[in-house]
Amino acid sequence: MDEEFLPWQNREDSPLKDGFGGEEDRKEEMGQELSVAGHGCSSERVSSWGSLPDVCLRHVFRFLTDRNRRNADLVCYHWHNVMRSPSLWRSRFFHFNGQLSKYRQSESSSAVAYVRSLGVYLEQLEVCVCPPRRSLVARRLEQAINVLFSELTRVNAPLKSLSLMRLGLDEPSWTLELRNSLVECLILFLRRGASRLTSVCLSGMRISMNQGLEVLSVLAHSQRCHYPRCSSLDLRGFFSGELKVHHNSEVPRILRYLQGLTDLSLSYSCLSDELLMAFQHRKRGWRDLTYLQTFSLHCTLNEPHEQVVCGCSWATLASSCPGLKVKLTVDQIIDTDRLAGILLPEIPLTEYSMTAFYSPDQNWSTLPLLCCMLPRYRHSLQNLCLDLSNCNESMDEELLELVKVRVYSINEETKEQEDQLKELLSSYLHLPPELDFFAKVSSFV
């Protein structure tokens, strides 16, 4: 970007003039519509929009794309002044795929240009990466992220929330050199700017054990003497998929030092008795009276989940963290014994989500799950989502005792199915009144 925008500059140096939008000539894009919007509109339209308070205009502008913001910025001086409000530039999402195009600016270049111009206002940054399949693409991504973090450090961006998702560093396209360079860049940035972070998401990073521990150590150390501290941490898929993280005692020790943590998301491969004990015995000072409030676990078939966790560890954690909510997502695990070892009755489970696609010859039944395991959480479970390819057994009775039901139909017109559903439900008048039961037929899209 040749020209940088600073929001306090004159109208000719608009925040959306060039650069981070990734579009071509803005005048050509807008054409005659801009002239009509700025000068040829009726007095009624001017009075209706012109009378809106600035706070309302800012709320509307938040929903606009960069292209539409450029158009709105040139409508009148009033809109131009409102567009300079820092609150419009505090949150940003970028998607990096490492691909080049001769027709438009790359997303990574737009991101760097945005931070260079408006990074002084940036408080929430979310970067989602499309895992590369080739080393050349991985090198572009590594360079883009390095430059982005360097710019964030240079402008001293007041980041409070940082998300860097789906890097997938265990893919073959990430060479050892590229992985090391990217991790070193992240560590350097956390050392310099993590003290203000209250929310960090590194899901899908798939990092090695040693490098992952170093990243977490830097994050914990940077938070030790600063307030407010990091309250939300998402580490789902943070470590490489084949690693048995629960065997490593360093993970509980490091997470224990994140004193302000209230919301934690982990892969089930990290769970151990030592980890649950670490959150029971965190140090508490006069400025730190926080407890773990939400604990989300993601358990997948391709990650280690054979560890044995004691129910008493869960019970002690629940008693030491009042109001703790545990959310569990299970993906493609249909072994009944394995599920029984995961779904311990002592867990204060509030949300359970399960996806299981299996062939009829696998001969798996969902009845133990519905009749024995889930009823243990009748008094705590608030949300239940089951996506099962079950075609061989009826689960009507069991489901009606547990869940809200949404029936999907391939027909756009669902009235006939709704009538059938009403007739079916008419025989279940014995359901207790405290059961918040809901059933509806929806078109399948």
C-alpha positions as CSV (number, residue, x, y, z in Angstrom):
1,M,0.0,0.0,0.0
2,D,1.6,3.3,-1.1
3,E,-0.6,5.6,0.9
4,E,-1.4,5.0,4.5
5,F,-4.6,6.2,6.1
6,L,-4.8,7.8,9.5
7,P,-8.4,8.3,10.7
8,W,-7.8,11.9,11.6
9,Q,-6.6,12.9,8.1
10,N,-8.6,15.0,5.6
11,R,-11.4,13.5,3.5
12,E,-9.0,13.1,0.6
13,D,-7.1,10.5,2.7
14,S,-10.1,8.3,3.4
15,P,-9.6,5.2,5.6
16,L,-10.8,3.1,2.7
17,K,-9.2,4.8,-0.1
18,D,-6.7,2.1,-1.1
19,G,-4.9,-0.8,0.3
20,F,-6.5,-3.2,2.8
21,G,-9.8,-3.6,0.9
22,G,-8.0,-5.6,-1.8
23,E,-10.2,-4.0,-4.5
24,E,-9.2,-2.1,-7.7
25,D,-10.0,1.5,-8.5
26,R,-12.7,2.6,-6.1
27,K,-14.0,5.3,-8.4
28,E,-14.6,2.8,-11.1
29,E,-16.4,0.5,-8.7
30,M,-18.8,3.2,-7.5
31,G,-19.6,4.8,-10.8
32,Q,-22.6,7.0,-11.0
33,E,-24.3,5.6,-7.8
34,L,-21.8,7.5,-5.6
35,S,-22.7,10.8,-7.3
36,V,-26.4,10.2,-6.8
37,A,-25.9,9.1,-3.2
38,G,-23.8,12.2,-2.4
39,H,-25.4,15.0,-4.4
40,G,-28.6,13.9,-6.2
41,C,-30.7,12.4,-3.5
42,S,-34.0,13.9,-2.4
43,S,-34.3,16.2,0.6
44,E,-36.4,13.5,2.3
45,R,-33.6,10.9,2.1
46,V,-31.1,13.5,3.3
47,S,-33.2,14.4,6.2
48,S,-34.0,10.8,7.2
49,W,-30.4,9.6,7.1
50,G,-28.9,12.9,8.1
51,S,-30.9,13.0,11.3
52,L,-29.5,9.7,12.6
53,P,-27.3,10.1,15.6
54,D,-23.6,9.1,15.2
55,V,-24.0,6.1,17.5
56,C,-26.7,4.7,15.1
57,L,-24.6,5.3,12.1
58,R,-21.6,3.6,13.7
59,H,-23.8,0.6,14.4
60,V,-25.0,0.4,10.8
61,F,-21.4,0.8,9.4
62,R,-20.2,-2.1,11.4
63,F,-22.2,-4.5,9.1
64,L,-20.7,-3.0,5.9
65,T,-17.9,-4.6,3.9
66,D,-14.8,-2.6,3.0
67,R,-16.2,-1.8,-0.4
68,N,-19.5,-0.5,1.0
69,R,-17.6,1.4,3.7
70,R,-15.7,3.2,1.0
71,N,-18.9,4.2,-0.7
72,A,-20.4,5.4,2.5
73,D,-17.3,7.3,3.4
74,L,-17.8,9.5,0.4
75,V,-21.5,10.2,0.7
76,C,-21.1,13.3,2.8
77,Y,-18.9,15.0,5.4
78,H,-21.1,13.8,8.2
79,W,-20.7,10.1,7.2
80,H,-17.0,10.6,6.6
81,N,-16.5,11.9,10.1
82,V,-18.4,9.0,11.6
83,M,-16.4,6.6,9.5
84,R,-13.2,7.8,11.3
85,S,-14.5,6.5,14.6
86,P,-12.0,4.1,16.2
87,S,-14.8,1.8,17.3
88,L,-15.3,0.7,13.7
89,W,-11.8,-0.6,13.4
90,R,-11.3,-2.5,16.6
91,S,-12.3,-6.0,15.3
92,R,-11.0,-7.8,12.2
93,F,-11.1,-11.2,10.6
94,F,-8.7,-12.4,8.0
95,H,-8.5,-15.7,6.0
96,F,-5.1,-16.7,4.7
97,N,-4.9,-19.3,2.0
98,G,-1.5,-18.5,0.5
99,Q,-2.8,-18.2,-3.0
100,L,-1.9,-15.5,-5.4
101,S,-4.2,-13.7,-7.9
102,K,-3.4,-11.2,-10.6
103,Y,-6.9,-9.7,-10.3
104,R,-7.0,-8.7,-6.7
105,Q,-4.8,-8.1,-3.7
106,S,-4.0,-11.1,-1.5
107,E,-5.7,-11.3,1.9
108,S,-2.3,-11.3,3.6
109,S,-1.3,-8.1,1.9
110,S,-4.7,-6.6,2.9
111,A,-4.1,-7.7,6.5
112,V,-0.7,-6.1,6.7
113,A,-2.0,-2.9,5.1
114,Y,-4.9,-2.8,7.6
115,V,-2.6,-3.2,10.6
116,R,-0.2,-0.6,9.2
117,S,-3.0,2.0,8.9
118,L,-5.4,1.1,11.6
119,G,-3.6,-1.3,13.9
120,V,-3.5,1.4,16.6
121,Y,-7.2,0.7,17.2
122,L,-7.2,-3.1,16.7
123,E,-8.4,-4.9,19.8
124,Q,-9.8,-8.2,18.4
125,L,-7.9,-10.0,15.6
126,E,-8.9,-13.4,14.2
127,V,-6.7,-15.1,11.5
128,C,-7.9,-18.4,10.0
129,V,-5.4,-20.3,7.9
130,C,-6.3,-22.7,5.1
131,P,-3.8,-25.6,5.7
132,P,-1.4,-25.6,2.8
133,R,-0.8,-28.7,0.6
134,R,2.5,-27.4,-1.0
135,S,5.7,-26.1,0.6
136,L,5.5,-23.0,-1.7
137,V,2.1,-22.1,-0.3
138,A,3.3,-22.8,3.3
139,R,6.2,-20.4,2.8
140,R,3.9,-17.7,1.6
141,L,1.8,-18.2,4.7
142,E,4.8,-18.2,7.0
143,Q,6.0,-14.9,5.5
144,A,2.5,-13.3,5.7
145,I,2.1,-14.2,9.4
146,N,5.6,-13.1,10.3
147,V,5.0,-9.7,8.6
148,L,1.6,-9.4,10.2
149,F,2.9,-10.0,13.7
150,S,5.9,-7.7,13.1
151,E,3.4,-4.9,12.1
152,L,1.3,-5.5,15.2
153,T,4.3,-5.1,17.3
154,R,5.6,-2.0,15.5
155,V,2.3,-0.1,15.8
156,N,1.8,-1.4,19.4
157,A,-1.7,-2.7,18.6
158,P,-3.8,-2.8,21.8
159,L,-4.9,-6.4,21.2
160,K,-7.2,-8.0,23.8
161,S,-8.3,-11.0,21.8
162,L,-6.1,-13.0,19.4
163,S,-7.1,-16.0,17.3
164,L,-4.7,-17.9,15.1
165,M,-6.6,-21.0,13.9
166,R,-6.1,-24.1,11.7
167,L,-2.3,-23.7,11.0
168,G,-1.9,-27.5,10.9
169,L,1.8,-27.5,11.5
170,D,2.0,-31.3,11.4
171,E,1.2,-31.3,7.6
172,P,4.1,-32.4,5.4
173,S,4.0,-29.1,3.5
174,W,5.3,-27.3,6.6
175,T,9.1,-28.0,6.5
176,L,11.1,-27.9,9.7
177,E,12.5,-24.5,8.8
178,L,9.1,-23.0,8.2
179,R,7.6,-24.5,11.4
180,N,10.5,-23.2,13.5
181,S,10.3,-19.7,12.0
182,L,6.6,-19.5,12.5
183,V,6.7,-20.7,16.1
184,E,9.6,-18.3,16.9
185,C,7.6,-15.4,15.5
186,L,4.6,-16.3,17.6
187,I,6.7,-16.6,20.8
188,L,8.4,-13.3,20.1
189,F,5.1,-11.6,19.7
190,L,3.7,-13.1,22.9
191,R,6.7,-12.0,24.8
192,R,6.2,-8.4,23.7
193,G,2.4,-8.1,23.5
194,A,0.6,-10.8,25.4
195,S,0.3,-8.9,28.6
196,R,-2.9,-7.2,27.5
197,L,-4.5,-10.3,26.0
198,T,-7.7,-11.5,27.7
199,S,-8.6,-14.1,25.1
200,V,-6.3,-16.4,23.1
201,C,-7.3,-19.1,20.5
202,L,-4.7,-21.3,19.0
203,S,-7.0,-24.2,17.9
204,G,-5.9,-26.4,15.1
205,M,-2.2,-25.4,15.4
206,R,-1.0,-29.1,15.6
207,I,2.3,-28.1,17.1
208,S,5.1,-30.4,18.5
209,M,5.3,-31.1,22.2
210,N,8.4,-29.0,22.9
211,Q,7.4,-26.0,20.9
212,G,3.9,-26.2,22.3
213,L,5.2,-26.1,25.9
214,E,7.4,-23.2,25.0
215,V,4.5,-21.2,23.6
216,L,2.3,-21.9,26.6
217,S,5.2,-21.0,29.0
218,V,5.7,-17.7,27.3
219,L,1.9,-17.0,27.5
220,A,1.7,-17.9,31.2
221,H,4.9,-15.9,32.1
222,S,3.7,-12.8,30.3
223,Q,0.4,-12.9,32.2
224,R,1.9,-13.5,35.6
225,C,2.3,-9.8,36.7
226,H,-0.4,-8.1,34.6
227,Y,-4.0,-7.3,34.9
228,P,-6.5,-8.1,33.5
229,R,-5.3,-11.6,32.8
230,C,-6.2,-14.0,30.1
231,S,-9.6,-15.4,30.9
232,S,-10.3,-17.4,27.8
233,L,-8.0,-20.0,26.2
234,D,-8.8,-22.3,23.3
235,L,-6.3,-25.1,22.8
236,R,-8.4,-27.6,20.8
237,G,-6.1,-29.3,18.4
238,F,-3.2,-27.2,19.7
239,F,-0.8,-30.2,19.9
240,S,-0.2,-32.6,17.1
241,G,-2.9,-35.3,16.8
242,E,-0.8,-38.3,17.7
243,L,0.7,-36.9,20.9
244,K,-0.4,-38.4,24.2
245,V,-0.3,-35.0,26.0
246,H,-1.9,-36.5,29.2
247,H,1.5,-38.2,29.9
248,N,3.3,-34.9,30.1
249,S,3.2,-33.3,33.5
250,E,4.4,-29.9,32.2
251,V,1.0,-29.1,30.7
252,P,-0.9,-29.0,34.0
253,R,2.0,-27.2,35.7
254,I,2.0,-24.4,33.0
255,L,-1.8,-24.0,32.8
256,R,-1.9,-23.8,36.6
257,Y,-0.1,-20.4,36.4
258,L,-2.9,-18.9,34.2
259,Q,-4.6,-17.5,37.3
260,G,-7.4,-15.5,35.6
261,L,-8.6,-18.4,33.4
262,T,-12.3,-18.8,33.5
263,D,-13.0,-20.5,30.1
264,L,-10.8,-23.3,28.8
265,S,-11.1,-25.5,25.7
266,L,-8.9,-28.5,25.2
267,S,-8.6,-31.7,23.2
268,Y,-9.4,-34.7,25.3
269,S,-5.9,-36.0,24.7
270,C,-4.7,-33.4,27.2
271,L,-7.0,-34.5,30.0
272,S,-5.6,-36.1,33.1
273,D,-6.0,-36.3,36.9
274,E,-3.0,-34.0,37.2
275,L,-4.7,-31.4,35.0
276,L,-7.9,-31.5,37.0
277,M,-5.9,-31.2,40.2
278,A,-4.0,-28.2,38.8
279,F,-7.3,-26.2,38.5
280,Q,-8.3,-27.2,42.0
281,H,-5.2,-25.8,43.6
282,R,-4.4,-22.6,41.7
283,K,-2.9,-19.9,43.8
284,R,-5.4,-17.2,44.7
285,G,-4.5,-13.6,45.8
286,W,-6.5,-10.6,46.8
287,R,-6.7,-9.5,43.1
288,D,-7.5,-13.0,41.8
289,L,-10.6,-14.7,43.0
290,T,-11.6,-16.2,39.7
291,Y,-12.7,-19.8,39.2
292,L,-12.8,-22.0,36.2
293,Q,-16.4,-21.5,34.9
294,T,-16.5,-23.3,31.5
295,F,-14.4,-26.3,30.6
296,S,-14.9,-27.6,27.0
297,L,-13.4,-30.9,25.8
298,H,-13.2,-32.2,22.2
299,C,-12.7,-35.9,21.8
300,T,-12.0,-37.3,18.3
301,L,-11.4,-40.8,17.0
302,N,-8.0,-39.9,15.6
303,E,-6.5,-38.5,18.8
304,P,-5.4,-40.5,21.9
305,H,-8.3,-40.9,24.3
306,E,-7.5,-44.1,26.1
307,Q,-6.4,-42.5,29.4
308,V,-8.3,-43.3,32.6
309,V,-9.5,-40.3,34.5
310,C,-10.9,-40.8,38.0
311,G,-14.4,-39.7,38.9
312,C,-13.2,-38.3,42.2
313,S,-10.9,-35.8,40.4
314,W,-14.0,-34.5,38.5
315,A,-16.0,-34.3,41.8
316,T,-13.2,-32.4,43.6
317,L,-12.9,-30.0,40.7
318,A,-16.6,-29.4,40.6
319,S,-16.7,-28.7,44.4
320,S,-13.7,-26.3,44.1
321,C,-15.2,-24.4,41.1
322,P,-18.7,-23.4,42.0
323,G,-21.0,-23.4,39.0
324,L,-18.6,-25.1,36.7
325,K,-20.0,-26.0,33.3
326,V,-18.4,-28.8,31.3
327,K,-19.1,-29.1,27.6
328,L,-18.1,-32.3,25.8
329,T,-17.9,-32.9,22.0
330,V,-17.4,-36.5,20.9
331,D,-16.6,-37.2,17.2
332,Q,-16.8,-40.7,15.7
333,I,-16.3,-42.6,18.9
334,I,-18.9,-45.4,19.1
335,D,-17.2,-47.9,21.3
336,T,-19.6,-48.2,24.3
337,D,-16.9,-49.1,26.8
338,R,-14.8,-46.1,25.7
339,L,-17.8,-43.8,26.0
340,A,-18.6,-45.2,29.5
341,G,-15.0,-44.3,30.5
342,I,-15.4,-40.8,29.2
343,L,-18.9,-40.0,30.5
344,L,-18.2,-40.3,34.2
345,P,-21.2,-39.5,36.4
346,E,-19.2,-37.1,38.5
347,I,-18.8,-34.6,35.5
348,P,-20.9,-31.5,35.9
349,L,-21.9,-31.9,32.2
350,T,-24.1,-29.2,30.8
351,E,-23.6,-29.7,27.0
352,Y,-23.0,-32.9,25.1
353,S,-22.6,-33.1,21.3
354,M,-21.9,-36.3,19.4
355,T,-21.3,-37.2,15.8
356,A,-21.3,-40.8,14.8
357,F,-21.6,-42.2,11.2
358,Y,-21.3,-45.9,11.1
359,S,-22.3,-48.7,8.8
360,P,-25.1,-51.3,9.8
361,D,-22.6,-54.1,9.9
362,Q,-20.8,-52.4,12.8
363,N,-23.7,-53.4,15.0
364,W,-23.5,-50.5,17.4
365,S,-26.5,-49.6,19.5
366,T,-27.2,-46.1,20.9
367,L,-29.5,-47.5,23.6
368,P,-26.7,-47.7,26.3
369,L,-25.9,-44.1,25.7
370,L,-29.5,-42.9,25.9
371,C,-30.7,-45.2,28.7
372,C,-27.7,-45.5,31.0
373,M,-25.1,-42.8,30.4
374,L,-26.9,-39.6,29.5
375,P,-29.7,-39.9,32.2
376,R,-26.9,-39.5,34.8
377,Y,-26.9,-35.8,33.9
378,R,-30.6,-35.3,33.9
379,H,-30.3,-32.4,36.5
380,S,-27.3,-30.7,34.8
381,L,-27.6,-31.3,31.0
382,Q,-28.9,-28.3,29.2
383,N,-28.0,-28.9,25.6
384,L,-27.8,-32.2,23.8
385,C,-26.9,-32.6,20.1
386,L,-26.8,-36.1,18.5
387,D,-25.9,-36.6,14.9
388,L,-26.2,-40.3,14.4
389,S,-26.6,-42.5,11.3
390,N,-29.0,-44.8,13.0
391,C,-31.4,-46.7,10.7
392,N,-31.8,-50.0,12.5
393,E,-33.4,-49.3,15.8
394,S,-36.1,-47.1,17.2
395,M,-35.1,-44.5,19.8
396,D,-38.4,-42.6,20.1
397,E,-39.1,-43.4,23.7
398,E,-35.5,-42.7,24.8
399,L,-35.1,-39.5,22.9
400,L,-38.4,-38.1,24.1
401,E,-37.3,-38.5,27.7
402,L,-34.1,-36.4,27.0
403,V,-34.1,-34.0,24.2
404,K,-35.6,-31.3,22.0
405,V,-36.2,-32.9,18.6
406,R,-35.8,-31.4,15.2
407,V,-36.9,-33.6,12.3
408,Y,-35.5,-32.8,8.9
409,S,-37.5,-33.4,5.7
410,I,-36.3,-33.4,2.1
411,N,-39.6,-31.8,1.1
412,E,-39.9,-28.0,1.1
413,E,-43.6,-28.3,2.1
414,T,-43.6,-29.9,5.6
415,K,-47.2,-29.5,6.6
416,E,-48.0,-33.2,6.1
417,Q,-45.0,-34.2,8.1
418,E,-46.0,-31.8,10.9
419,D,-49.4,-33.4,11.1
420,Q,-47.8,-36.8,11.4
421,L,-45.5,-35.5,14.1
422,K,-48.5,-34.1,16.1
423,E,-50.3,-37.4,15.8
424,L,-47.1,-39.2,17.0
425,L,-46.7,-36.9,20.0
426,S,-50.3,-37.1,21.0
427,S,-49.6,-40.5,22.7
428,Y,-46.9,-38.9,24.9
429,L,-49.1,-36.8,27.2
430,H,-47.5,-38.3,30.2
431,L,-44.3,-36.3,29.8
432,P,-43.5,-34.3,33.0
433,P,-44.3,-30.6,32.8
434,E,-40.8,-29.6,33.8
435,L,-39.4,-31.1,30.6
436,D,-38.8,-28.4,28.1
437,F,-39.8,-30.5,25.1
438,F,-39.7,-29.2,21.6
439,A,-40.3,-30.9,18.2
440,K,-40.5,-29.4,14.8
441,V,-40.2,-30.4,11.1
442,S,-37.7,-28.4,9.1
443,S,-36.8,-28.5,5.4
444,F,-33.4,-30.1,4.8
445,V,-31.0,-27.6,3.0
